[in-house]
């Protein structure tokens, strides 16, 4: 799947002239249960250009996710946006995601979160509407790993909720 997304991204780079248009709008969220530490480790990757444009629409302050001198301010902006557009329920209880930071990776922004005190998971509900307010064609890919069992799904805007269960 990653290879397909990479090919689409390359195609977008070669076909984009003066416009900032690419044929796919996607975010990728990975959630892994670390049973030993009783945590959920969450990462969310979003194309940098799309993320900055969406953040500029809702923020009056300057947005530059790649400028090291603005890192502290951008940490708050990234965290606020992701927390507003993504939430998790473990075994039908809403859990708090703790923001750990973000970094640039390839052409995207990868933000990191952790949820503490998650001993076991029977059901995980993910609400993810990241960039749905920015791009009608936006999709969210979700990859969940619990007990070594990986499950994936795709959310097409406006569909924003996925439920994962039956982890063996």
C-alpha positions as CSV (number, residue, x, y, z in Angstrom):
1,X,0.0,0.0,0.0
2,X,2.8,2.4,0.9
3,X,4.4,1.8,-2.6
4,X,1.1,2.7,-4.3
5,X,0.9,6.0,-2.2
6,X,4.5,6.7,-3.0
7,X,3.9,6.3,-6.8
8,X,0.9,8.6,-6.6
9,X,2.9,11.2,-4.7
10,X,5.7,11.0,-7.3
11,X,3.1,11.4,-10.1
12,X,1.8,14.5,-8.3
13,X,5.3,16.0,-8.1
14,X,5.9,15.6,-11.8
15,X,2.5,16.8,-13.0
16,X,2.3,19.9,-10.7
17,X,3.2,23.1,-12.5
18,X,2.5,26.3,-10.7
19,X,-0.5,24.8,-9.0
20,X,-0.2,22.9,-5.7
21,X,-2.5,20.0,-6.9
22,X,-2.0,16.4,-6.4
23,X,-4.4,13.5,-7.1
24,X,-4.6,12.0,-3.6
25,X,-5.4,13.5,-0.3
26,X,-4.5,11.1,2.5
27,X,-3.4,10.9,6.1
28,X,-2.1,7.7,7.7
29,X,-2.6,7.0,11.4
30,X,-0.8,4.1,13.1
31,X,-1.9,2.9,16.6
32,X,0.0,0.2,18.4
33,X,-0.8,-1.3,21.8
34,X,2.4,-1.7,23.8
35,X,1.2,-4.3,26.4
36,X,4.4,-4.3,28.3
37,X,4.2,-0.5,29.0
38,X,0.3,-0.5,29.0
39,X,0.2,2.3,26.4
40,X,-1.2,3.1,23.0
41,X,1.5,4.6,20.7
42,X,-0.1,6.8,18.1
43,X,1.4,8.4,15.0
44,X,-0.3,10.4,12.4
45,X,1.3,11.4,9.1
46,X,-0.2,14.2,7.0
47,X,1.2,15.8,3.8
48,X,3.0,19.0,4.9
49,X,1.5,21.3,2.2
50,X,-2.1,20.2,2.8
51,X,-1.6,20.4,6.6
52,X,-0.2,23.9,6.5
53,X,-2.9,25.2,4.1
54,X,-5.6,23.7,6.4
55,X,-4.0,25.3,9.5
56,X,-3.7,28.7,7.8
57,X,-7.5,28.6,7.1
58,X,-8.2,28.4,10.8
59,X,-5.3,30.2,12.4
60,X,-4.6,33.9,12.2
61,X,-1.0,33.5,13.3
62,X,1.8,32.5,10.9
63,X,2.0,28.8,10.1
64,X,5.4,27.3,9.2
65,X,5.7,23.7,10.4
66,X,9.3,23.4,9.0
67,X,10.8,26.5,10.6
68,X,12.8,25.5,13.7
69,X,12.4,28.9,15.3
70,X,8.6,28.4,15.4
71,X,8.7,24.8,16.7
72,X,7.2,25.7,20.1
73,X,4.2,27.6,18.7
74,X,3.7,25.0,16.0
75,X,3.7,22.2,18.6
76,X,0.6,23.8,20.1
77,X,-1.1,24.3,16.7
78,X,-0.4,20.7,15.5
79,X,-1.6,19.3,18.8
80,X,-4.8,21.4,18.9
81,X,-5.7,20.5,15.4
82,X,-5.1,16.7,15.7
83,X,-6.8,16.5,19.2
84,X,-9.9,18.3,17.7
85,X,-10.0,15.9,14.7
86,X,-9.1,12.6,16.2
87,X,-10.2,10.8,19.4
88,X,-10.0,7.3,20.7
89,X,-12.3,5.1,22.8
90,X,-10.8,2.0,24.4
91,X,-13.4,-0.5,25.5
92,X,-16.1,2.2,25.1
93,X,-14.3,4.8,27.3
94,X,-12.8,8.0,25.8
95,X,-9.1,8.2,26.5
96,X,-6.7,11.1,26.6
97,X,-4.0,11.3,24.0
98,X,-0.8,12.9,25.3
99,X,1.1,14.9,22.6
100,X,4.8,14.0,22.4
101,X,5.8,16.2,19.4
102,X,6.1,16.2,15.7
103,X,8.8,15.9,13.0
104,X,9.1,16.3,9.3
105,X,9.4,12.9,7.5
106,X,9.8,12.9,3.7
107,X,6.9,15.1,2.4
108,X,4.8,14.8,5.6
109,X,4.4,15.9,9.2
110,X,4.5,13.0,11.6
111,X,2.9,13.8,14.9
112,X,3.2,11.5,17.9
113,X,0.9,10.7,20.8
114,X,0.7,8.3,23.7
115,X,-2.2,7.0,25.8
116,X,-1.3,5.7,29.2
117,X,-2.8,3.0,31.4
118,X,-4.2,0.8,28.6
119,X,-3.9,-2.7,29.9
120,X,-6.1,-4.6,27.5
121,X,-8.2,-3.8,24.4
122,X,-11.4,-5.6,23.5
123,X,-12.6,-2.8,21.3
124,X,-11.0,0.4,19.9
125,X,-13.1,3.1,18.3
126,X,-11.2,5.8,16.3
127,X,-12.8,9.1,15.2
128,X,-10.6,10.6,12.6
129,X,-11.6,13.6,10.5
130,X,-8.2,15.0,9.9
131,X,-8.2,17.5,6.9
132,X,-11.9,16.5,6.1
133,X,-12.6,20.2,6.6
134,X,-9.9,21.1,4.1
135,X,-10.4,18.7,1.3
136,X,-13.6,16.8,0.3
137,X,-11.6,14.0,-1.3
138,X,-9.6,13.5,1.9
139,X,-9.2,9.9,3.1
140,X,-7.7,8.5,6.3
141,X,-5.9,5.2,6.4
142,X,-5.9,3.6,9.9
143,X,-3.6,0.8,10.9
144,X,-4.2,-0.7,14.4
145,X,-1.9,-3.3,16.0
146,X,-3.0,-5.1,19.2
147,X,-1.4,-8.3,20.5
148,X,0.6,-8.5,17.3
149,X,-2.6,-8.6,15.3
150,X,-2.8,-5.8,12.6
151,X,-6.0,-4.5,11.3
152,X,-6.5,-1.7,8.7
153,X,-9.3,0.3,7.2
154,X,-9.9,3.4,5.1
155,X,-12.2,6.3,6.0
156,X,-13.6,8.3,3.1
157,X,-14.7,11.9,3.9
158,X,-17.2,12.4,5.5
159,X,-17.1,8.9,7.1
160,X,-15.0,9.5,10.3
161,X,-15.5,6.6,12.7
162,X,-14.0,3.1,12.6
163,X,-14.4,0.3,15.2
164,X,-11.9,-2.4,15.7
165,X,-12.5,-5.5,17.8
166,X,-11.8,-9.2,18.1
167,X,-8.1,-8.9,18.8
168,X,-6.7,-12.3,19.5
